[in-house]
Amino acid sequence: MSRNSNPLPETPVETSPETPPQTVAARIVARFGGLSACARTIGVPVPTVQGWLRRGRIPAAKQALVLARGTVLDPPLTPGDFFDAGAPVE
């Protein structure tokens, strides 16, 4: 039995406008240009960003950092980018 060296789900992060990412974390990582570019721009290790993708969210403790580093994007990240617009309201 071989080991799976890729700990990420098979859902692609890089997307086209026709197939948007499914999670908040995937959408934000894609805005930075992918896994490595996101980690480099934010200043965290790649495995940290991989964990965000696996969980589908960016921890609250890191959101301010991601938001601050997201000011270099065009358009810049906003606090609303951290919420799933399609999520049901309780």
C-alpha positions as CSV (number, residue, x, y, z in Angstrom):
1,M,0.0,0.0,0.0
2,S,1.5,3.4,-1.0
3,R,1.3,6.5,1.2
4,N,-0.5,9.5,-0.1
5,S,2.0,12.3,-0.1
6,N,-0.6,14.9,-0.8
7,P,-2.5,15.8,2.5
8,L,-5.0,18.1,0.7
9,P,-8.4,17.0,-0.6
10,E,-8.5,16.7,-4.4
11,T,-10.6,19.9,-4.8
12,P,-8.5,22.3,-6.8
13,V,-7.6,25.7,-5.3
14,E,-6.9,27.3,-8.6
15,T,-10.2,28.0,-10.3
16,S,-11.8,29.7,-13.2
17,P,-14.8,32.1,-13.0
18,E,-17.1,29.2,-14.0
19,T,-16.0,27.0,-11.1
20,P,-15.5,29.1,-8.0
21,P,-13.8,27.5,-4.9
22,Q,-16.2,25.9,-2.5
23,T,-14.8,27.1,0.9
24,V,-14.0,30.5,2.3
25,A,-10.4,29.4,2.8
26,A,-10.1,28.2,-0.8
27,R,-11.5,31.4,-2.2
28,I,-9.0,33.5,-0.1
29,V,-6.0,31.3,-0.9
30,A,-6.9,31.5,-4.6
31,R,-7.1,35.3,-4.4
32,F,-3.4,35.3,-3.3
33,G,-2.5,33.1,-6.3
34,G,-2.5,29.7,-4.7
35,L,-1.0,27.8,-1.8
36,S,2.7,28.8,-2.0
37,A,2.0,32.4,-3.0
38,C,-0.5,32.8,-0.1
39,A,1.9,31.4,2.5
40,R,4.7,33.5,1.2
41,T,2.7,36.7,1.1
42,I,1.2,36.2,4.6
43,G,4.5,35.0,6.1
44,V,3.3,31.6,7.3
45,P,4.6,28.1,6.5
46,V,2.9,26.2,3.6
47,P,1.6,23.5,6.0
48,T,-0.3,26.2,7.9
49,V,-2.2,27.2,4.7
50,Q,-2.7,23.5,3.9
51,G,-4.5,23.1,7.2
52,W,-6.7,26.1,6.4
53,L,-7.7,24.4,3.2
54,R,-8.4,21.1,4.8
55,R,-10.6,22.7,7.4
56,G,-12.2,25.1,4.9
57,R,-11.7,28.1,7.0
58,I,-9.0,30.4,8.3
59,P,-8.8,30.5,12.2
60,A,-10.0,33.7,13.8
61,A,-6.6,34.2,15.3
62,K,-5.0,34.5,11.8
63,Q,-7.8,36.4,10.0
64,A,-6.5,39.9,11.0
65,L,-3.1,39.0,9.6
66,V,-4.5,37.6,6.4
67,L,-6.7,40.7,6.0
68,A,-3.8,43.0,6.5
69,R,-1.6,41.2,4.0
70,G,-4.6,41.0,1.6
71,T,-4.4,44.8,1.1
72,V,-1.9,44.1,-1.7
73,L,-4.5,42.3,-3.7
74,D,-6.6,43.9,-6.5
75,P,-9.3,44.2,-5.2
76,P,-8.1,44.1,-1.6
77,L,-9.5,41.6,0.8
78,T,-12.3,42.9,3.0
79,P,-13.7,41.5,6.3
80,G,-16.7,40.2,4.2
81,D,-14.4,37.8,2.3
82,F,-14.1,35.7,5.5
83,F,-17.8,34.8,5.5
84,D,-19.6,32.3,3.3
85,A,-22.3,34.4,1.5
86,G,-24.3,31.2,0.8
87,A,-24.4,30.0,4.4
88,P,-27.8,29.8,6.0
89,V,-28.6,32.3,8.7
90,E,-29.8,30.9,12.0
